[in-house]
Amino acid sequence: MTHDQRRSPRAHGLHFVADESDQILRTLDLSHEGMLVEVEEHEPLPSIGDPVALRIAIGEEVVKVQARVVRHVDHGEEPHRRSFAIHWENLDPRVQKLVDAAVSDWMAAS
């Protein structure tokens, strides 16, 4: 049994993400505080505590963010799925507004 450490609302869905090496990743959900990122089965997970720099597509915009890996996620019966959670670090106020709007829009639609 996994313990859900998430506290804030999240926008579920697909936002494309690229890391510094232009590897394409997928978000599983986006929140005011961070997001859950899925990597391909053969790609290594960054270590907990590692800083990450990403480009994220939110709506029509692609934004750069800095974050830190806070945990790895176990998908139980789906061992081919690999993901990690990040918390934003020093998020630009304009980007925070985009994130907040995406989460709010998803909450209003559900």
C-alpha positions as CSV (number, residue, x, y, z in Angstrom):
1,M,0.0,0.0,0.0
2,T,1.4,3.4,-0.9
3,H,0.9,6.5,1.2
4,D,-0.4,9.5,-0.8
5,Q,1.8,12.5,0.2
6,R,0.0,15.0,-2.1
7,R,-1.9,17.9,-0.4
8,S,-3.0,20.3,-3.2
9,P,-5.4,19.9,-6.1
10,R,-3.8,18.6,-9.4
11,A,-4.5,18.8,-13.0
12,H,-4.4,15.3,-14.5
13,G,-3.5,14.9,-18.1
14,L,-0.7,15.2,-20.5
15,H,1.7,18.1,-20.5
16,F,4.9,17.5,-22.5
17,V,8.1,18.0,-20.7
18,A,11.7,18.1,-21.9
19,D,14.8,17.9,-19.7
20,E,18.2,19.6,-20.3
21,S,19.2,16.8,-22.7
22,D,15.9,17.3,-24.7
23,Q,14.6,13.9,-23.5
24,I,10.8,14.0,-23.8
25,L,9.0,13.2,-20.6
26,R,5.3,13.1,-19.7
27,T,3.5,14.6,-16.7
28,L,0.9,12.5,-15.0
29,D,-0.4,15.4,-13.0
30,L,0.4,19.1,-12.3
31,S,-0.1,20.9,-9.0
32,H,0.5,24.3,-7.5
33,E,3.5,22.9,-5.8
34,G,5.1,20.6,-8.4
35,M,4.3,17.7,-10.7
36,L,4.6,14.0,-11.3
37,V,6.8,13.1,-14.3
38,E,6.9,9.8,-16.1
39,V,10.1,8.6,-17.9
40,E,10.6,5.8,-20.5
41,E,11.2,2.4,-19.1
42,H,14.9,2.4,-20.1
43,E,15.7,5.9,-18.8
44,P,17.2,6.3,-15.3
45,L,15.3,8.1,-12.6
46,P,17.0,11.2,-11.1
47,S,17.9,10.7,-7.5
48,I,15.8,12.1,-4.7
49,G,17.1,15.5,-3.9
50,D,18.5,16.1,-7.3
51,P,17.8,19.5,-9.0
52,V,16.1,19.3,-12.4
53,A,15.7,21.9,-15.1
54,L,12.7,21.3,-17.4
55,R,10.7,22.9,-20.2
56,I,7.0,22.3,-19.8
57,A,4.1,22.9,-22.2
58,I,1.3,24.5,-20.3
59,G,-1.5,25.5,-22.7
60,E,0.0,27.4,-25.6
61,E,3.2,28.3,-23.7
62,V,6.5,26.4,-23.1
63,V,8.1,27.6,-19.9
64,K,11.4,26.8,-18.2
65,V,11.3,25.7,-14.6
66,Q,13.7,24.6,-11.9
67,A,12.6,21.9,-9.4
68,R,13.9,19.3,-7.0
69,V,13.1,15.6,-7.0
70,V,11.2,14.7,-3.8
71,R,10.2,11.1,-4.3
72,H,10.0,8.2,-6.7
73,V,6.6,6.6,-7.4
74,D,5.8,2.9,-7.3
75,H,3.1,2.0,-9.8
76,G,2.6,-1.4,-8.3
77,E,1.4,-3.9,-10.9
78,E,2.9,-1.8,-13.7
79,P,6.7,-2.1,-13.2
80,H,7.4,-0.7,-16.7
81,R,6.0,2.7,-15.6
82,R,8.6,4.8,-13.9
83,S,8.0,8.3,-12.4
84,F,9.2,10.8,-10.0
85,A,7.7,13.8,-8.2
86,I,9.2,17.2,-8.2
87,H,8.6,20.4,-6.2
88,W,9.1,23.8,-7.9
89,E,12.0,25.9,-6.9
90,N,12.0,29.7,-7.4
91,L,9.1,29.5,-9.8
92,D,8.7,32.7,-11.8
93,P,5.4,34.5,-10.8
94,R,4.3,34.5,-14.4
95,V,4.8,30.7,-14.6
96,Q,3.1,30.2,-11.3
97,K,0.1,31.9,-12.7
98,L,0.1,29.6,-15.7
99,V,0.3,26.5,-13.4
100,D,-2.4,27.8,-11.1
101,A,-4.7,28.5,-14.1
102,A,-4.1,25.0,-15.5
103,V,-5.0,23.4,-12.1
104,S,-8.0,25.7,-11.6
105,D,-9.3,25.0,-15.1
106,W,-9.0,21.3,-14.6
107,M,-10.8,21.5,-11.2
108,A,-13.6,23.6,-12.7
109,A,-14.1,21.1,-15.6
110,S,-14.2,18.0,-13.3
